[in-house]
Every structure is written in structure tokens, then in C-alpha cells.
Amino acid sequence: MNGVVLWSDQTQQKAVVWCEDQGDLAYYSQQKREAGVDLHEGDLIRFDMTLQQNKRMVENPLVLAEAVCTGLAESLSAAQPGSSVCEDDFRPTAQIIPFRVSTKEKRRDD
């Protein structure tokens, strides 16, 4: 899975990752200092995900690009409910038409 590091603590070797599937956040906690990867806020990473005690955990992280989304956590916190974080980049291209059953279709089902 891919994700973006929202927060990291270098002294504790921990990080929180926003996953590409938009599911729950994933957590990274490096167990062995010598085998670790330095994760920084805004890094785009690829990783294996496991579930431990109902928490998504990052395993085997690989940094794909450094600091590509710096400030993402602040942008998400500042966003209003229902608004896009990147409003300038998003412009709807389709007209959404609500689905309604016509009276002809209702009669066929009767």
C-alpha cells in the first residue's frame, strides 16, 4: 500500500500514515534502530500493512519520495467539512442527476 506520513517523531521512531485507500490511519513503530527507515512528515511511502489489536500497522516502509506533501496534516485540520483540501485543483466535470423512479416504472412493478 502507499501512503503519506502525516506525523513522525524521530527520537521515538514512530509515525502516523494516511493510506491511499482512505481507510483508518496506519501507525509505524520501529522496533530495531539499526534496521529502520527515517520517516518524515510529507514523505510518500510504500509499505506492507498488518492489523494488530484492531490497529493498522506499517511494516517494511520504503520512502518513494521525500517531503512531497509537507503541511498535509495542517491542511486536513483546517479544511471545512465537505470541502476539498485541494479546492483549486478540483473542479467537478459531471452533472450529478438524482435517480428517481418514473411513474411508468412504478406501474410496471405494481
C-alpha angles and dihedrals in degrees: 000000000000127000147156123247107240097179136004139179113204095193093055094033093230134134143176118222132200105217127221092237090063090233127128118324117266125227129217123202116172111220100186118043095203095055098043137117122224108238119192133186110278097022116140108223141180117214148157114252127215132179115234121174090341092307125114109236129198114231128182097003119198120193109229097177132359125234096350094140104031110164094024093126091054091047091052092048092049096046117106117236109273095018127112120246088221099038093158090057096046122074119160111240099185131067109231112219117191115235114245128174110238121229090247091057092048091054092052091055093050 
